[in-house]
Every structure is written in C-alpha cells, then in structure tokens.
Amino acid sequence: MDAKDHIERGVRSRDLAHTMFYAAHRQIADRDAAFMETMSGPNPLTPAEVRALVDRHPDRYGRYAAFAETR
C-alpha cells in the first residue's frame, strides 16, 4: 500500500466520521424539535408528564428535565 492509498483511506474514514456525526446531530435536533412542538402545541405536556418521561427513559429524555419544573 503506497502513500496515496493511505491518504484515500484517511479521507474516506474522515468523510464517514463527518457523515455519522451530522446524522447523529440531525437526529438529536429532530427529537428536540418534536419535543418543543409538544410543549408549545394546543395541548402541551404537563410537568408531571415530562417527569414521567424523564423517569422512564432518563437517557433519552433527561435533557428535558428542566421542563418538569418550569410550568
């Protein structure tokens, strides 16, 4: 394997890392947008409902724990 092959492999792995990073970023942003929509819609979640989500799935909804205490 020559230097050119090493460079091409590095570029491909960097491109893959960027693709994976931005896909994860988009997934988190979509989840945040959906949560904010449920909080500001015509029938928003109550603090008790948000607390129940956080307690049930802390890894997924823990970032929204402040909403359980602010309304």
Distance bins in CASP14 RR format, pairs under 12 A and 6 or more apart:
PFRMAT RR
TARGET T0000
AUTHOR 0000-0000-0000
RMODE 2
METHOD distances of the structure
MODEL  1
1 7 0 0 0 0 0 1 0 0 0 0 0
1 8 0 0 0 0 1 0 0 0 0 0 0
1 9 0 0 0 0 1 0 0 0 0 0 0
1 10 0 0 0 0 0 1 0 0 0 0 0
2 8 0 0 0 0 0 1 0 0 0 0 0
2 9 0 0 0 0 0 1 0 0 0 0 0
3 9 0 0 0 0 0 1 0 0 0 0 0
3 10 0 0 0 0 0 1 0 0 0 0 0
4 10 0 0 0 0 0 1 0 0 0 0 0
4 11 0 0 0 0 0 1 0 0 0 0 0
5 11 0 0 0 0 0 1 0 0 0 0 0
5 12 0 0 0 0 0 1 0 0 0 0 0
6 12 0 0 0 0 0 1 0 0 0 0 0
6 13 0 0 0 0 0 1 0 0 0 0 0
7 13 0 0 0 0 0 1 0 0 0 0 0
7 14 0 0 0 0 0 1 0 0 0 0 0
8 14 0 0 0 0 0 1 0 0 0 0 0
8 15 0 0 0 0 0 1 0 0 0 0 0
9 15 0 0 0 0 0 1 0 0 0 0 0
9 16 0 0 0 0 0 1 0 0 0 0 0
10 16 0 0 0 0 1 0 0 0 0 0 0
10 17 0 0 0 0 1 0 0 0 0 0 0
10 18 0 0 0 0 0 1 0 0 0 0 0
11 17 0 0 0 0 0 1 0 0 0 0 0
11 18 0 0 0 0 0 1 0 0 0 0 0
12 18 0 0 0 0 0 1 0 0 0 0 0
12 19 0 0 0 0 0 1 0 0 0 0 0
13 19 0 0 0 0 0 1 0 0 0 0 0
13 20 0 0 0 0 0 1 0 0 0 0 0
14 20 0 0 0 0 0 1 0 0 0 0 0
14 21 0 0 0 0 0 1 0 0 0 0 0
15 21 0 0 0 0 0 1 0 0 0 0 0
15 22 0 0 0 0 0 1 0 0 0 0 0
16 22 0 0 0 0 0 1 0 0 0 0 0
16 23 0 0 0 0 0 1 0 0 0 0 0
17 23 0 0 0 0 0 1 0 0 0 0 0
17 24 0 0 0 0 0 1 0 0 0 0 0
18 24 0 0 0 0 0 1 0 0 0 0 0
18 25 0 0 0 0 0 1 0 0 0 0 0
19 25 0 0 0 0 0 1 0 0 0 0 0
19 26 0 0 0 0 0 1 0 0 0 0 0
20 26 0 0 0 0 0 1 0 0 0 0 0
20 27 0 0 0 0 0 1 0 0 0 0 0
21 27 0 0 0 0 0 1 0 0 0 0 0
21 28 0 0 0 0 0 1 0 0 0 0 0
22 28 0 0 0 0 0 1 0 0 0 0 0
22 29 0 0 0 0 0 1 0 0 0 0 0
23 29 0 0 0 0 0 1 0 0 0 0 0
23 30 0 0 0 0 0 1 0 0 0 0 0
24 30 0 0 0 0 0 1 0 0 0 0 0
24 31 0 0 0 0 0 1 0 0 0 0 0
25 31 0 0 0 0 0 1 0 0 0 0 0
25 32 0 0 0 0 0 1 0 0 0 0 0
26 32 0 0 0 0 0 1 0 0 0 0 0
26 33 0 0 0 0 0 1 0 0 0 0 0
27 33 0 0 0 0 0 1 0 0 0 0 0
27 34 0 0 0 0 0 1 0 0 0 0 0
27 60 0 0 0 0 0 1 0 0 0 0 0
28 34 0 0 0 0 0 1 0 0 0 0 0
28 35 0 0 0 0 0 1 0 0 0 0 0
28 60 0 0 0 0 0 1 0 0 0 0 0
28 63 0 0 0 0 1 0 0 0 0 0 0
29 35 0 0 0 0 0 1 0 0 0 0 0
29 36 0 0 0 0 0 1 0 0 0 0 0
30 36 0 0 0 0 0 1 0 0 0 0 0
30 37 0 0 0 0 0 1 0 0 0 0 0
31 37 0 0 0 0 0 1 0 0 0 0 0
31 38 0 0 0 0 0 1 0 0 0 0 0
31 53 0 0 0 0 0 1 0 0 0 0 0
31 57 0 0 0 0 0 1 0 0 0 0 0
31 60 1 0 0 1 0 0 0 0 0 0 0
31 61 0 0 0 0 1 0 0 0 0 0 0
31 62 0 0 0 0 0 1 0 0 0 0 0
31 63 0 0 0 0 1 0 0 0 0 0 0
31 64 0 0 0 0 1 0 0 0 0 0 0
32 38 0 0 0 0 0 1 0 0 0 0 0
32 39 0 0 0 0 0 1 0 0 0 0 0
32 60 0 0 0 0 0 1 0 0 0 0 0
32 61 0 0 0 0 0 1 0 0 0 0 0
32 63 0 0 0 0 1 0 0 0 0 0 0
32 64 0 0 0 0 1 0 0 0 0 0 0
32 67 0 0 0 0 0 1 0 0 0 0 0
33 39 0 0 0 0 0 1 0 0 0 0 0
33 40 0 0 0 0 0 1 0 0 0 0 0
34 40 0 0 0 0 0 1 0 0 0 0 0
34 41 0 0 0 0 0 1 0 0 0 0 0
34 45 0 0 0 0 0 1 0 0 0 0 0
34 60 0 0 0 0 0 1 0 0 0 0 0
34 61 0 0 0 0 0 1 0 0 0 0 0
34 64 0 0 0 0 0 1 0 0 0 0 0
35 41 0 0 0 0 0 1 0 0 0 0 0
35 44 0 0 0 0 0 1 0 0 0 0 0
35 45 0 0 0 0 1 0 0 0 0 0 0
35 49 0 0 0 0 0 1 0 0 0 0 0
35 50 0 0 0 0 1 0 0 0 0 0 0
35 53 0 0 0 0 1 0 0 0 0 0 0
35 54 0 0 0 0 0 1 0 0 0 0 0
35 60 0 0 0 0 0 1 0 0 0 0 0
35 61 0 0 0 0 1 0 0 0 0 0 0
35 62 0 0 0 0 0 1 0 0 0 0 0
35 63 0 0 0 0 1 0 0 0 0 0 0
35 64 1 0 1 0 0 0 0 0 0 0 0
35 65 0 0 0 0 0 1 0 0 0 0 0
35 66 0 0 0 0 0 1 0 0 0 0 0
35 67 0 0 0 0 1 0 0 0 0 0 0
36 44 0 0 0 0 0 1 0 0 0 0 0
36 45 0 0 0 0 0 1 0 0 0 0 0
36 63 0 0 0 0 0 1 0 0 0 0 0
36 64 0 0 0 0 1 0 0 0 0 0 0
36 67 0 0 0 0 1 0 0 0 0 0 0
37 43 0 0 0 0 0 1 0 0 0 0 0
37 44 0 0 0 0 1 0 0 0 0 0 0
37 45 0 0 0 0 0 1 0 0 0 0 0
38 44 1 0 0 1 0 0 0 0 0 0 0
38 45 1 0 1 0 0 0 0 0 0 0 0
38 46 0 0 0 0 0 1 0 0 0 0 0
38 49 0 0 0 0 1 0 0 0 0 0 0
38 50 0 0 0 0 1 0 0 0 0 0 0
38 53 0 0 0 0 0 1 0 0 0 0 0
38 61 0 0 0 0 0 1 0 0 0 0 0
38 64 0 0 0 0 0 1 0 0 0 0 0
38 67 0 0 0 0 1 0 0 0 0 0 0
39 45 1 0 0 1 0 0 0 0 0 0 0
39 46 0 0 0 0 0 1 0 0 0 0 0
39 47 0 0 0 0 0 1 0 0 0 0 0
39 49 0 0 0 0 0 1 0 0 0 0 0
39 50 0 0 0 0 1 0 0 0 0 0 0
39 53 0 0 0 0 0 1 0 0 0 0 0
39 64 0 0 0 0 1 0 0 0 0 0 0
39 66 0 0 0 0 0 1 0 0 0 0 0
39 67 1 0 0 1 0 0 0 0 0 0 0
39 68 0 0 0 0 0 1 0 0 0 0 0
39 70 0 0 0 0 1 0 0 0 0 0 0
39 71 0 0 0 0 1 0 0 0 0 0 0
40 67 0 0 0 0 0 1 0 0 0 0 0
40 71 0 0 0 0 0 1 0 0 0 0 0
43 49 0 0 0 0 0 1 0 0 0 0 0
44 50 0 0 0 0 1 0 0 0 0 0 0
44 67 0 0 0 0 1 0 0 0 0 0 0
44 70 0 0 0 0 0 1 0 0 0 0 0
44 71 1 0 0 1 0 0 0 0 0 0 0
45 51 0 0 0 0 1 0 0 0 0 0 0
45 52 0 0 0 0 1 0 0 0 0 0 0
45 53 1 0 0 1 0 0 0 0 0 0 0
45 54 0 0 0 0 0 1 0 0 0 0 0
45 61 0 0 0 0 0 1 0 0 0 0 0
45 64 0 0 0 0 1 0 0 0 0 0 0
45 67 1 0 0 1 0 0 0 0 0 0 0
45 68 0 0 0 0 1 0 0 0 0 0 0
45 70 0 0 0 0 0 1 0 0 0 0 0
45 71 0 0 0 0 1 0 0 0 0 0 0
46 52 0 0 0 0 1 0 0 0 0 0 0
46 53 0 0 0 0 0 1 0 0 0 0 0
46 67 0 0 0 0 1 0 0 0 0 0 0
46 68 0 0 0 0 1 0 0 0 0 0 0
46 69 0 0 0 0 0 1 0 0 0 0 0
46 70 0 0 0 0 0 1 0 0 0 0 0
46 71 1 0 0 1 0 0 0 0 0 0 0
47 53 0 0 0 0 0 1 0 0 0 0 0
47 54 0 0 0 0 0 1 0 0 0 0 0
47 64 0 0 0 0 0 1 0 0 0 0 0
47 65 0 0 0 0 0 1 0 0 0 0 0
47 66 0 0 0 0 0 1 0 0 0 0 0
47 67 1 0 0 1 0 0 0 0 0 0 0
47 68 1 0 1 0 0 0 0 0 0 0 0
47 69 1 0 0 1 0 0 0 0 0 0 0
47 70 1 0 0 1 0 0 0 0 0 0 0
47 71 1 0 1 0 0 0 0 0 0 0 0
48 54 0 0 0 0 0 1 0 0 0 0 0
48 55 0 0 0 0 0 1 0 0 0 0 0
48 67 0 0 0 0 0 1 0 0 0 0 0
48 68 1 0 0 1 0 0 0 0 0 0 0
48 69 0 0 0 0 0 1 0 0 0 0 0
48 71 0 0 0 0 1 0 0 0 0 0 0
49 55 0 0 0 0 0 1 0 0 0 0 0
49 56 0 0 0 0 0 1 0 0 0 0 0
49 61 0 0 0 0 0 1 0 0 0 0 0
49 64 0 0 0 0 0 1 0 0 0 0 0
49 67 0 0 0 0 1 0 0 0 0 0 0
49 68 0 0 0 0 1 0 0 0 0 0 0
49 71 0 0 0 0 0 1 0 0 0 0 0
50 56 0 0 0 0 0 1 0 0 0 0 0
50 57 0 0 0 0 0 1 0 0 0 0 0
50 61 1 0 0 1 0 0 0 0 0 0 0
50 62 0 0 0 0 1 0 0 0 0 0 0
50 63 0 0 0 0 0 1 0 0 0 0 0
50 64 1 0 0 1 0 0 0 0 0 0 0
50 65 1 0 0 1 0 0 0 0 0 0 0
50 66 0 0 0 0 1 0 0 0 0 0 0
50 67 1 0 1 0 0 0 0 0 0 0 0
50 68 1 0 1 0 0 0 0 0 0 0 0
50 69 0 0 0 0 1 0 0 0 0 0 0
50 70 0 0 0 0 1 0 0 0 0 0 0
50 71 0 0 0 0 1 0 0 0 0 0 0
51 57 0 0 0 0 0 1 0 0 0 0 0
51 58 0 0 0 0 0 1 0 0 0 0 0
51 61 0 0 0 0 1 0 0 0 0 0 0
51 62 0 0 0 0 0 1 0 0 0 0 0
51 64 0 0 0 0 1 0 0 0 0 0 0
51 65 1 0 0 1 0 0 0 0 0 0 0
51 66 0 0 0 0 0 1 0 0 0 0 0
51 67 0 0 0 0 1 0 0 0 0 0 0
51 68 1 0 1 0 0 0 0 0 0 0 0
51 69 0 0 0 0 1 0 0 0 0 0 0
51 70 0 0 0 0 0 1 0 0 0 0 0
51 71 0 0 0 0 0 1 0 0 0 0 0
52 58 0 0 0 0 0 1 0 0 0 0 0
52 61 0 0 0 0 1 0 0 0 0 0 0
52 62 0 0 0 0 0 1 0 0 0 0 0
52 64 0 0 0 0 0 1 0 0 0 0 0
52 65 0 0 0 0 0 1 0 0 0 0 0
52 68 0 0 0 0 1 0 0 0 0 0 0
53 59 0 0 0 0 0 1 0 0 0 0 0
53 60 0 0 0 0 1 0 0 0 0 0 0
53 61 1 0 1 0 0 0 0 0 0 0 0
53 62 0 0 0 0 1 0 0 0 0 0 0
53 63 0 0 0 0 0 1 0 0 0 0 0
53 64 1 0 0 1 0 0 0 0 0 0 0
53 65 0 0 0 0 1 0 0 0 0 0 0
53 67 0 0 0 0 1 0 0 0 0 0 0
53 68 0 0 0 0 1 0 0 0 0 0 0
54 60 0 0 0 0 1 0 0 0 0 0 0
54 61 1 0 1 0 0 0 0 0 0 0 0
54 62 1 0 1 0 0 0 0 0 0 0 0
54 63 0 0 0 0 1 0 0 0 0 0 0
54 64 1 0 0 1 0 0 0 0 0 0 0
54 65 1 0 1 0 0 0 0 0 0 0 0
54 66 0 0 0 0 1 0 0 0 0 0 0
54 67 0 0 0 0 1 0 0 0 0 0 0
54 68 1 0 0 1 0 0 0 0 0 0 0
54 69 0 0 0 0 0 1 0 0 0 0 0
55 61 0 0 0 0 1 0 0 0 0 0 0
55 62 0 0 0 0 1 0 0 0 0 0 0
55 64 0 0 0 0 0 1 0 0 0 0 0
55 65 0 0 0 0 1 0 0 0 0 0 0
55 68 0 0 0 0 1 0 0 0 0 0 0
56 62 0 0 0 0 0 1 0 0 0 0 0
57 63 0 0 0 0 0 1 0 0 0 0 0
57 64 0 0 0 0 0 1 0 0 0 0 0
57 65 0 0 0 0 0 1 0 0 0 0 0
58 64 0 0 0 0 0 1 0 0 0 0 0
58 65 0 0 0 0 1 0 0 0 0 0 0
58 68 0 0 0 0 0 1 0 0 0 0 0
61 67 0 0 0 0 1 0 0 0 0 0 0
61 68 0 0 0 0 1 0 0 0 0 0 0
62 68 0 0 0 0 1 0 0 0 0 0 0
64 70 0 0 0 0 0 1 0 0 0 0 0
64 71 0 0 0 0 0 1 0 0 0 0 0
END
